Amino acid sequence: MRMPEKYSSPFSYLFGGICTALGALSLNDWALIIGILSTAGTFAVNWYYKRKEFQIKMGVISANIPEE
């Protein structure tokens, strides 16, 4: 089954662009980008849970801890 021309042409341009972007950056560049994204993600997760912990301590939201 052939892919229709209206889908195959943009797909090939997209794939070519992705390959160009991947090839344009060195391994050090990718390590830097991944490190920055990981740091930002860690900050966001820590901020979310510390904020939630603070809200529980202040009584703004309930902890929803089941009692035994």
PDB file of N, CA, C and O in Angstrom:
ATOM      1  N   MET A   1       0.845  -1.177   0.000  1.00  0.00           N
ATOM      2  CA  MET A   1       0.000   0.000   0.000  1.00  0.00           C
ATOM      3  C   MET A   1       0.891   1.241   0.000  1.00  0.00           C
ATOM      4  O   MET A   1       1.779   1.371   0.842  1.00  0.00           O
ATOM      5  N   ARG A   2       0.658   2.132  -0.924  1.00  0.00           N
ATOM      6  CA  ARG A   2       1.460   3.348  -1.035  1.00  0.00           C
ATOM      7  C   ARG A   2       0.847   4.463  -0.207  1.00  0.00           C
ATOM      8  O   ARG A   2      -0.370   4.549  -0.048  1.00  0.00           O
ATOM      9  N   MET A   3       1.703   5.300   0.307  1.00  0.00           N
ATOM     10  CA  MET A   3       1.261   6.469   1.045  1.00  0.00           C
ATOM     11  C   MET A   3       0.881   7.548   0.031  1.00  0.00           C
ATOM     12  O   MET A   3       1.632   7.791  -0.913  1.00  0.00           O
ATOM     13  N   PRO A   4      -0.270   8.198   0.209  1.00  0.00           N
ATOM     14  CA  PRO A   4      -0.653   9.256  -0.729  1.00  0.00           C
ATOM     15  C   PRO A   4       0.379  10.379  -0.746  1.00  0.00           C
ATOM     16  O   PRO A   4       1.041  10.657   0.254  1.00  0.00           O
ATOM     17  N   GLU A   5       0.498  11.016  -1.912  1.00  0.00           N
ATOM     18  CA  GLU A   5       1.516  12.054  -2.111  1.00  0.00           C
ATOM     19  C   GLU A   5       1.354  13.212  -1.140  1.00  0.00           C
ATOM     20  O   GLU A   5       2.350  13.788  -0.701  1.00  0.00           O
ATOM     21  N   LYS A   6       0.122  13.565  -0.797  1.00  0.00           N
ATOM     22  CA  LYS A   6      -0.072  14.709   0.099  1.00  0.00           C
ATOM     23  C   LYS A   6       0.436  14.421   1.510  1.00  0.00           C
ATOM     24  O   LYS A   6       0.674  15.353   2.278  1.00  0.00           O
ATOM     25  N   TYR A   7       0.606  13.149   1.863  1.00  0.00           N
ATOM     26  CA  TYR A   7       1.155  12.791   3.173  1.00  0.00           C
ATOM     27  C   TYR A   7       2.653  12.485   3.104  1.00  0.00           C
ATOM     28  O   TYR A   7       3.396  12.798   4.033  1.00  0.00           O
ATOM     29  N   SER A   8       3.089  11.878   2.011  1.00  0.00           N
ATOM     30  CA  SER A   8       4.481  11.431   1.943  1.00  0.00           C
ATOM     31  C   SER A   8       5.458  12.592   1.792  1.00  0.00           C
ATOM     32  O   SER A   8       6.556  12.549   2.348  1.00  0.00           O
ATOM     33  N   SER A   9       5.079  13.616   1.056  1.00  0.00           N
ATOM     34  CA  SER A   9       5.994  14.745   0.867  1.00  0.00           C
ATOM     35  C   SER A   9       6.241  15.502   2.172  1.00  0.00           C
ATOM     36  O   SER A   9       7.402  15.721   2.516  1.00  0.00           O
ATOM     37  N   PRO A  10       5.204  15.916   2.921  1.00  0.00           N
ATOM     38  CA  PRO A  10       5.480  16.585   4.200  1.00  0.00           C
ATOM     39  C   PRO A  10       6.192  15.672   5.200  1.00  0.00           C
ATOM     40  O   PRO A  10       7.018  16.134   5.987  1.00  0.00           O
ATOM     41  N   PHE A  11       5.872  14.381   5.167  1.00  0.00           N
ATOM     42  CA  PHE A  11       6.535  13.439   6.066  1.00  0.00           C
ATOM     43  C   PHE A  11       8.026  13.363   5.764  1.00  0.00           C
ATOM     44  O   PHE A  11       8.850  13.329   6.678  1.00  0.00           O
ATOM     45  N   SER A  12       8.372  13.335   4.475  1.00  0.00           N
ATOM     46  CA  SER A  12       9.791  13.254   4.128  1.00  0.00           C
ATOM     47  C   SER A  12      10.519  14.543   4.494  1.00  0.00           C
ATOM     48  O   SER A  12      11.671  14.490   4.924  1.00  0.00           O
ATOM     49  N   TYR A  13       9.875  15.699   4.335  1.00  0.00           N
ATOM     50  CA  TYR A  13      10.486  16.961   4.751  1.00  0.00           C
ATOM     51  C   TYR A  13      10.666  17.007   6.266  1.00  0.00           C
ATOM     52  O   TYR A  13      11.696  17.466   6.758  1.00  0.00           O
ATOM     53  N   LEU A  14       9.668  16.534   7.000  1.00  0.00           N
ATOM     54  CA  LEU A  14       9.758  16.503   8.461  1.00  0.00           C
ATOM     55  C   LEU A  14      10.896  15.587   8.901  1.00  0.00           C
ATOM     56  O   LEU A  14      11.706  15.963   9.748  1.00  0.00           O
ATOM     57  N   PHE A  15      10.958  14.393   8.333  1.00  0.00           N
ATOM     58  CA  PHE A  15      12.017  13.450   8.689  1.00  0.00           C
ATOM     59  C   PHE A  15      13.388  14.011   8.318  1.00  0.00           C
ATOM     60  O   PHE A  15      14.347  13.849   9.073  1.00  0.00           O
ATOM     61  N   GLY A  16      13.487  14.662   7.172  1.00  0.00           N
ATOM     62  CA  GLY A  16      14.738  15.281   6.770  1.00  0.00           C
ATOM     63  C   GLY A  16      15.145  16.400   7.716  1.00  0.00           C
ATOM     64  O   GLY A  16      16.325  16.542   8.037  1.00  0.00           O
ATOM     65  N   GLY A  17      14.185  17.194   8.164  1.00  0.00           N
ATOM     66  CA  GLY A  17      14.475  18.265   9.123  1.00  0.00           C
ATOM     67  C   GLY A  17      14.939  17.730  10.461  1.00  0.00           C
ATOM     68  O   GLY A  17      15.860  18.271  11.073  1.00  0.00           O
ATOM     69  N   ILE A  18      14.289  16.653  10.914  1.00  0.00           N
ATOM     70  CA  ILE A  18      14.686  16.040  12.186  1.00  0.00           C
ATOM     71  C   ILE A  18      16.110  15.483  12.089  1.00  0.00           C
ATOM     72  O   ILE A  18      16.919  15.665  12.998  1.00  0.00           O
ATOM     73  N   CYS A  19      16.401  14.812  10.991  1.00  0.00           N
ATOM     74  CA  CYS A  19      17.756  14.265  10.804  1.00  0.00           C
ATOM     75  C   CYS A  19      18.797  15.373  10.736  1.00  0.00           C
ATOM     76  O   CYS A  19      19.896  15.232  11.273  1.00  0.00           O
ATOM     77  N   THR A  20      18.456  16.468  10.083  1.00  0.00           N
ATOM     78  CA  THR A  20      19.381  17.599  10.002  1.00  0.00           C
ATOM     79  C   THR A  20      19.640  18.186  11.380  1.00  0.00           C
ATOM     80  O   THR A  20      20.781  18.484  11.731  1.00  0.00           O
ATOM     81  N   ALA A  21      18.565  18.353  12.168  1.00  0.00           N
ATOM     82  CA  ALA A  21      18.712  18.911  13.517  1.00  0.00           C
ATOM     83  C   ALA A  21      19.553  17.993  14.397  1.00  0.00           C
ATOM     84  O   ALA A  21      20.400  18.461  15.157  1.00  0.00           O
ATOM     85  N   LEU A  22      19.320  16.690  14.297  1.00  0.00           N
ATOM     86  CA  LEU A  22      20.097  15.746  15.100  1.00  0.00           C
ATOM     87  C   LEU A  22      21.563  15.728  14.683  1.00  0.00           C
ATOM     88  O   LEU A  22      22.448  15.595  15.528  1.00  0.00           O
ATOM     89  N   GLY A  23      21.819  15.860  13.401  1.00  0.00           N
ATOM     90  CA  GLY A  23      23.183  15.820  12.916  1.00  0.00           C
ATOM     91  C   GLY A  23      23.941  17.121  13.135  1.00  0.00           C
ATOM     92  O   GLY A  23      25.172  17.135  13.130  1.00  0.00           O
ATOM     93  N   ALA A  24      23.208  18.211  13.326  1.00  0.00           N
ATOM     94  CA  ALA A  24      23.861  19.514  13.472  1.00  0.00           C
ATOM     95  C   ALA A  24      24.477  19.694  14.855  1.00  0.00           C
ATOM     96  O   ALA A  24      25.380  20.511  15.031  1.00  0.00           O
ATOM     97  N   LEU A  25      24.003  18.952  15.814  1.00  0.00           N
ATOM     98  CA  LEU A  25      24.495  19.099  17.181  1.00  0.00           C
ATOM     99  C   LEU A  25      25.471  17.979  17.521  1.00  0.00           C
ATOM    100  O   LEU A  25      25.263  16.824  17.151  1.00  0.00           O
ATOM    101  N   SER A  26      26.516  18.331  18.217  1.00  0.00           N
ATOM    102  CA  SER A  26      27.495  17.325  18.628  1.00  0.00           C
ATOM    103  C   SER A  26      27.003  16.617  19.891  1.00  0.00           C
ATOM    104  O   SER A  26      25.982  16.989  20.469  1.00  0.00           O
ATOM    105  N   LEU A  27      27.733  15.613  20.297  1.00  0.00           N
ATOM    106  CA  LEU A  27      27.375  14.868  21.502  1.00  0.00           C
ATOM    107  C   LEU A  27      27.421  15.772  22.733  1.00  0.00           C
ATOM    108  O   LEU A  27      26.589  15.637  23.630  1.00  0.00           O
ATOM    109  N   ASN A  28      28.382  16.689  22.783  1.00  0.00           N
ATOM    110  CA  ASN A  28      28.467  17.629  23.899  1.00  0.00           C
ATOM    111  C   ASN A  28      27.261  18.560  23.940  1.00  0.00           C
ATOM    112  O   ASN A  28      26.761  18.889  25.016  1.00  0.00           O
ATOM    113  N   ASP A  29      26.793  18.987  22.762  1.00  0.00           N
ATOM    114  CA  ASP A  29      25.610  19.846  22.705  1.00  0.00           C
ATOM    115  C   ASP A  29      24.384  19.107  23.234  1.00  0.00           C
ATOM    116  O   ASP A  29      23.606  19.660  24.012  1.00  0.00           O
ATOM    117  N   TRP A  30      24.216  17.851  22.807  1.00  0.00           N
ATOM    118  CA  TRP A  30      23.077  17.065  23.282  1.00  0.00           C
ATOM    119  C   TRP A  30      23.156  16.832  24.795  1.00  0.00           C
ATOM    120  O   TRP A  30      22.134  16.869  25.480  1.00  0.00           O
ATOM    121  N   ALA A  31      24.357  16.593  25.317  1.00  0.00           N
ATOM    122  CA  ALA A  31      24.520  16.399  26.758  1.00  0.00           C
ATOM    123  C   ALA A  31      24.131  17.668  27.508  1.00  0.00           C
ATOM    124  O   ALA A  31      23.506  17.601  28.567  1.00  0.00           O
ATOM    125  N   LEU A  32      24.494  18.811  26.967  1.00  0.00           N
ATOM    126  CA  LEU A  32      24.134  20.081  27.595  1.00  0.00           C
ATOM    127  C   LEU A  32      22.626  20.287  27.588  1.00  0.00           C
ATOM    128  O   LEU A  32      22.052  20.675  28.605  1.00  0.00           O
ATOM    129  N   ILE A  33      21.981  20.035  26.465  1.00  0.00           N
ATOM    130  CA  ILE A  33      20.530  20.212  26.352  1.00  0.00           C
ATOM    131  C   ILE A  33      19.799  19.263  27.298  1.00  0.00           C
ATOM    132  O   ILE A  33      18.877  19.672  28.004  1.00  0.00           O
ATOM    133  N   ILE A  34      20.209  18.003  27.311  1.00  0.00           N
ATOM    134  CA  ILE A  34      19.556  17.020  28.188  1.00  0.00           C
ATOM    135  C   ILE A  34      19.791  17.370  29.655  1.00  0.00           C
ATOM    136  O   ILE A  34      18.888  17.209  30.476  1.00  0.00           O
ATOM    137  N   GLY A  35      20.986  17.844  29.993  1.00  0.00           N
ATOM    138  CA  GLY A  35      21.265  18.259  31.370  1.00  0.00           C
ATOM    139  C   GLY A  35      20.408  19.433  31.804  1.00  0.00           C
ATOM    140  O   GLY A  35      19.897  19.448  32.923  1.00  0.00           O
ATOM    141  N   ILE A  36      20.245  20.415  30.930  1.00  0.00           N
ATOM    142  CA  ILE A  36      19.409  21.571  31.256  1.00  0.00           C
ATOM    143  C   ILE A  36      17.953  21.150  31.430  1.00  0.00           C
ATOM    144  O   ILE A  36      17.293  21.579  32.377  1.00  0.00           O
ATOM    145  N   LEU A  37      17.446  20.313  30.522  1.00  0.00           N
ATOM    146  CA  LEU A  37      16.059  19.850  30.633  1.00  0.00           C
ATOM    147  C   LEU A  37      15.845  19.004  31.889  1.00  0.00           C
ATOM    148  O   LEU A  37      14.806  19.116  32.540  1.00  0.00           O
ATOM    149  N   SER A  38      16.814  18.165  32.229  1.00  0.00           N
ATOM    150  CA  SER A  38      16.705  17.342  33.439  1.00  0.00           C
ATOM    151  C   SER A  38      16.714  18.209  34.693  1.00  0.00           C
ATOM    152  O   SER A  38      15.961  17.952  35.633  1.00  0.00           O
ATOM    153  N   THR A  39      17.554  19.222  34.711  1.00  0.00           N
ATOM    154  CA  THR A  39      17.603  20.128  35.857  1.00  0.00           C
ATOM    155  C   THR A  39      16.286  20.878  36.019  1.00  0.00           C
ATOM    156  O   THR A  39      15.767  21.004  37.128  1.00  0.00           O
ATOM    157  N   ALA A  40      15.750  21.375  34.906  1.00  0.00           N
ATOM    158  CA  ALA A  40      14.470  22.089  34.960  1.00  0.00           C
ATOM    159  C   ALA A  40      13.345  21.152  35.407  1.00  0.00           C
ATOM    160  O   ALA A  40      12.475  21.551  36.180  1.00  0.00           O
ATOM    161  N   GLY A  41      13.362  19.909  34.922  1.00  0.00           N
ATOM    162  CA  GLY A  41      12.345  18.937  35.327  1.00  0.00           C
ATOM    163  C   GLY A  41      12.439  18.594  36.805  1.00  0.00           C
ATOM    164  O   GLY A  41      11.419  18.485  37.485  1.00  0.00           O
ATOM    165  N   THR A  42      13.653  18.423  37.304  1.00  0.00           N
ATOM    166  CA  THR A  42      13.846  18.138  38.728  1.00  0.00           C
ATOM    167  C   THR A  42      13.367  19.299  39.583  1.00  0.00           C
ATOM    168  O   THR A  42      12.722  19.092  40.611  1.00  0.00           O
ATOM    169  N   PHE A  43      13.680  20.526  39.162  1.00  0.00           N
ATOM    170  CA  PHE A  43      13.220  21.702  39.882  1.00  0.00           C
ATOM    171  C   PHE A  43      11.691  21.740  39.930  1.00  0.00           C
ATOM    172  O   PHE A  43      11.110  22.012  40.981  1.00  0.00           O
ATOM    173  N   ALA A  44      11.040  21.469  38.801  1.00  0.00           N
ATOM    174  CA  ALA A  44       9.579  21.521  38.741  1.00  0.00           C
ATOM    175  C   ALA A  44       8.938  20.469  39.654  1.00  0.00           C
ATOM    176  O   ALA A  44       7.970  20.763  40.356  1.00  0.00           O
ATOM    177  N   VAL A  45       9.471  19.260  39.642  1.00  0.00           N
ATOM    178  CA  VAL A  45       8.916  18.189  40.485  1.00  0.00           C
ATOM    179  C   VAL A  45       9.126  18.515  41.962  1.00  0.00           C
ATOM    180  O   VAL A  45       8.207  18.354  42.764  1.00  0.00           O
ATOM    181  N   ASN A  46      10.322  18.968  42.328  1.00  0.00           N
ATOM    182  CA  ASN A  46      10.591  19.328  43.715  1.00  0.00           C
ATOM    183  C   ASN A  46       9.703  20.477  44.171  1.00  0.00           C
ATOM    184  O   ASN A  46       9.161  20.446  45.276  1.00  0.00           O
ATOM    185  N   TRP A  47       9.553  21.491  43.322  1.00  0.00           N
ATOM    186  CA  TRP A  47       8.700  22.635  43.669  1.00  0.00           C
ATOM    187  C   TRP A  47       7.263  22.185  43.896  1.00  0.00           C
ATOM    188  O   TRP A  47       6.626  22.629  44.852  1.00  0.00           O
ATOM    189  N   TYR A  48       6.740  21.311  43.036  1.00  0.00           N
ATOM    190  CA  TYR A  48       5.361  20.843  43.158  1.00  0.00           C
ATOM    191  C   TYR A  48       5.138  20.125  44.491  1.00  0.00           C
ATOM    192  O   TYR A  48       4.178  20.414  45.204  1.00  0.00           O
ATOM    193  N   TYR A  49       6.024  19.194  44.818  1.00  0.00           N
ATOM    194  CA  TYR A  49       5.822  18.417  46.032  1.00  0.00           C
ATOM    195  C   TYR A  49       6.128  19.211  47.301  1.00  0.00           C
ATOM    196  O   TYR A  49       5.466  19.003  48.317  1.00  0.00           O
ATOM    197  N   LYS A  50       7.099  20.105  47.273  1.00  0.00           N
ATOM    198  CA  LYS A  50       7.343  20.957  48.441  1.00  0.00           C
ATOM    199  C   LYS A  50       6.163  21.899  48.667  1.00  0.00           C
ATOM    200  O   LYS A  50       5.788  22.148  49.813  1.00  0.00           O
ATOM    201  N   ARG A  51       5.573  22.426  47.592  1.00  0.00           N
ATOM    202  CA  ARG A  51       4.402  23.292  47.704  1.00  0.00           C
ATOM    203  C   ARG A  51       3.213  22.522  48.288  1.00  0.00           C
ATOM    204  O   ARG A  51       2.481  23.030  49.136  1.00  0.00           O
ATOM    205  N   LYS A  52       3.041  21.283  47.811  1.00  0.00           N
ATOM    206  CA  LYS A  52       1.954  20.449  48.313  1.00  0.00           C
ATOM    207  C   LYS A  52       2.161  20.134  49.798  1.00  0.00           C
ATOM    208  O   LYS A  52       1.213  20.168  50.583  1.00  0.00           O
ATOM    209  N   GLU A  53       3.406  19.829  50.175  1.00  0.00           N
ATOM    210  CA  GLU A  53       3.716  19.557  51.582  1.00  0.00           C
ATOM    211  C   GLU A  53       3.446  20.788  52.440  1.00  0.00           C
ATOM    212  O   GLU A  53       2.896  20.671  53.536  1.00  0.00           O
ATOM    213  N   PHE A  54       3.824  21.954  51.957  1.00  0.00           N
ATOM    214  CA  PHE A  54       3.579  23.200  52.684  1.00  0.00           C
ATOM    215  C   PHE A  54       2.081  23.451  52.842  1.00  0.00           C
ATOM    216  O   PHE A  54       1.633  23.864  53.912  1.00  0.00           O
ATOM    217  N   GLN A  55       1.305  23.206  51.789  1.00  0.00           N
ATOM    218  CA  GLN A  55      -0.137  23.405  51.863  1.00  0.00           C
ATOM    219  C   GLN A  55      -0.778  22.456  52.862  1.00  0.00           C
ATOM    220  O   GLN A  55      -1.713  22.840  53.565  1.00  0.00           O
ATOM    221  N   ILE A  56      -0.292  21.233  52.934  1.00  0.00           N
ATOM    222  CA  ILE A  56      -0.827  20.273  53.907  1.00  0.00           C
ATOM    223  C   ILE A  56      -0.510  20.748  55.323  1.00  0.00           C
ATOM    224  O   ILE A  56      -1.366  20.683  56.205  1.00  0.00           O
ATOM    225  N   LYS A  57       0.721  21.227  55.543  1.00  0.00           N
ATOM    226  CA  LYS A  57       1.102  21.709  56.868  1.00  0.00           C
ATOM    227  C   LYS A  57       0.306  22.934  57.270  1.00  0.00           C
ATOM    228  O   LYS A  57       0.004  23.103  58.451  1.00  0.00           O
ATOM    229  N   MET A  58      -0.046  23.799  56.318  1.00  0.00           N
ATOM    230  CA  MET A  58      -0.811  25.006  56.614  1.00  0.00           C
ATOM    231  C   MET A  58      -2.308  24.724  56.699  1.00  0.00           C
ATOM    232  O   MET A  58      -3.076  25.597  57.103  1.00  0.00           O
ATOM    233  N   GLY A  59      -2.733  23.521  56.324  1.00  0.00           N
ATOM    234  CA  GLY A  59      -4.133  23.152  56.411  1.00  0.00           C
ATOM    235  C   GLY A  59      -4.962  23.598  55.228  1.00  0.00           C
ATOM    236  O   GLY A  59      -6.191  23.577  55.299  1.00  0.00           O
ATOM    237  N   VAL A  60      -4.331  24.000  54.151  1.00  0.00           N
ATOM    238  CA  VAL A  60      -5.061  24.450  52.975  1.00  0.00           C
ATOM    239  C   VAL A  60      -5.729  23.269  52.277  1.00  0.00           C
ATOM    240  O   VAL A  60      -6.867  23.378  51.821  1.00  0.00           O
ATOM    241  N   ILE A  61      -5.021  22.138  52.194  1.00  0.00           N
ATOM    242  CA  ILE A  61      -5.587  20.927  51.616  1.00  0.00           C
ATOM    243  C   ILE A  61      -5.399  19.792  52.605  1.00  0.00           C
ATOM    244  O   ILE A  61      -4.528  19.854  53.473  1.00  0.00           O
ATOM    245  N   SER A  62      -6.214  18.754  52.474  1.00  0.00           N
ATOM    246  CA  SER A  62      -6.087  17.615  53.385  1.00  0.00           C
ATOM    247  C   SER A  62      -5.096  16.624  52.821  1.00  0.00           C
ATOM    248  O   SER A  62      -4.882  16.565  51.610  1.00  0.00           O
ATOM    249  N   ALA A  63      -4.492  15.847  53.696  1.00  0.00           N
ATOM    250  CA  ALA A  63      -3.455  14.899  53.285  1.00  0.00           C
ATOM    251  C   ALA A  63      -4.043  13.640  52.665  1.00  0.00           C
ATOM    252  O   ALA A  63      -3.334  12.930  51.951  1.00  0.00           O
ATOM    253  N   ASN A  64      -5.319  13.337  52.912  1.00  0.00           N
ATOM    254  CA  ASN A  64      -5.980  12.127  52.401  1.00  0.00           C
ATOM    255  C   ASN A  64      -5.208  10.868  52.761  1.00  0.00           C
ATOM    256  O   ASN A  64      -5.026   9.983  51.925  1.00  0.00           O
ATOM    257  N   ILE A  65      -4.758  10.791  53.998  1.00  0.00           N
ATOM    258  CA  ILE A  65      -4.046   9.620  54.483  1.00  0.00           C
ATOM    259  C   ILE A  65      -5.067   8.701  55.128  1.00  0.00           C
ATOM    260  O   ILE A  65      -5.749   9.113  56.066  1.00  0.00           O
ATOM    261  N   PRO A  66      -5.192   7.460  54.650  1.00  0.00           N
ATOM    262  CA  PRO A  66      -6.181   6.548  55.224  1.00  0.00           C
ATOM    263  C   PRO A  66      -5.802   6.157  56.658  1.00  0.00           C
ATOM    264  O   PRO A  66      -4.640   5.891  56.963  1.00  0.00           O
ATOM    265  N   GLU A  67      -6.810   6.131  57.517  1.00  0.00           N
ATOM    266  CA  GLU A  67      -6.565   5.752  58.913  1.00  0.00           C
ATOM    267  C   GLU A  67      -6.699   4.255  59.061  1.00  0.00           C
ATOM    268  O   GLU A  67      -7.531   3.629  58.404  1.00  0.00           O
ATOM    269  N   GLU A  68      -5.876   3.678  59.927  1.00  0.00           N
ATOM    270  CA  GLU A  68      -5.892   2.218  60.116  1.00  0.00           C
ATOM    271  C   GLU A  68      -6.870   1.844  61.185  1.00  0.00           C
ATOM    272  O   GLU A  68      -7.028   0.662  61.491  1.00  0.00           O
TER     273      GLU A  68
END
